Amino acid sequence: MSAMRGANRRDFLKQCFTGAALLRASGTMGLLAPAQQAASAKSRVVIARDDLLRGTGSTVDSRRMLGLLDRAMQTLCDRDHANEAWSKLVRPGDKVGLKVNALGGRGLSSNLQLVEAICGRLQEAGIKASDIVVWDRDSDEMQRAGFRIAMGGNGVQCFGTDRVDYEPELVAHGSVGSRLSRILTQRSNVLINVPVLKDHDGAGVTIALKNMYGVIHNPNKYHPNGCNPYIADLNMLPEIRTRMRLTICDATTAQYEGGPAYKPEYSWRHNALIVSQDPVALDYTGWQIIERKRAEKGLKTLEAEGRAPHYIATAADAGHQLGTNGPERITVVEV
């Protein structure tokens, strides 16, 4: 788990990114927005794996998780130290929302050790603990997933939208309007997306883009036609798009069939994180990982089952430009 250092690490990165421009600073923020990435260079997706993440048991080791997160962020941001990577993403005074996914309970929700590691690194980057909120739709779901609800005080905040409600006004891009969580609109100016890598019975996969269904009061309205174009339309809302800074996908345990509910018989320990600023490129990459696992298990492709995630291409089209789904424009780096 030792991080790459100095000249050796830079030589490694040069080999990985031959022909691809490195992301440069944009104003006070270090990384380009996804649409800018797609226009100027390949989108970068980092897959960080540690086969010893759980040691000999079933629980993720907190120390190894922190090391895995550090390696992913250092590689994504081309920095030798984790604090330098995080300082490119956030600055003191930011209010940061970590949008987790707690639907799968303890078996298939955003990993607690991962969320703890992110919160720790954010504080080291100058974010006050009380300016960090870990959230999803429902506090009870979060508790069942192992999160401890905390509201008020000087520590990291952790609760569901049910505790603060949604905005009264509808906002829309496309044919469906929704009320947005007040945690998004009033408690955060930076959004870090922490989804899970898993199958979805309608949309094909649910990873970064679909995790935003937990931001609205009426996700049921967004499920027809394999959630297409509804997932892409939702992510176009400026309240989401302007806040979205980074996606850290929890692929420590992933699911290739039977989702979105947790089905242990279709899950596997992938012991990985998938990190990118481009949620479309990340979703495309995650989709391919799920397809490879399905093939390994002798299952049909999602296309053959009539539930390929076509919303990913919609999110990349000229009308949305949320990122890229073209494999020739995605640089995947494994560490």
PEHU-V206445 format. One line per field, one symbol per residue. phi: phi as a letter, one per 40 degrees, with the letter a starting at -180 (. if undefined). psi: psi as a letter, one per 40 degrees, with the letter a starting at -180 (. if undefined). A space follows every 50 residues. Layout:
# PEHU-V206445
phi: ???
psi: ???
This chain:
# PEHU-V206445
phi: .cccbfcdccccccccbdgbcccbcbgcccbccdccdccbaccbbbbbba cbdbgbbbcccccccccccccccccccfbcbcccccccbbadhcbbbbcc bbccgccabdccccccccccccccchccdccbbcaacbccccccchcbca bggbcccaaccdcbgbccccbabgcbbaccdccccbbabbbbcbcbcacb cbcgbbbccccccccbcbcdcbbcfggbccccccccdcccccccbabbcc bcbbbbagccccbdcbbaccfabbbacbccccccccdccccccccdcgcc cccccgaccccccccccccbfcibbcdcbbbcbbb
psi: ehiiiaddddddddddfhehhihiihbeidiiidddddddiihhhhhhih eedebeaehhhdddddddddddddddefididddddeediiheihhhhhi hedeaedfihhdddddddddddddeehideehhhiadhddddddeeihhh hiaeihihiiddeeaiidiiiihaehiihihedddeeiehhhhgaihiih ddecihbddeeedeeiefddeeeiffehedddddeehddddddhdihghh fdhiheieieihgdeeiihdfiihhiehddddddddddddddddddefii idddeffigedddddeidedfeaiehdeehhhhh.
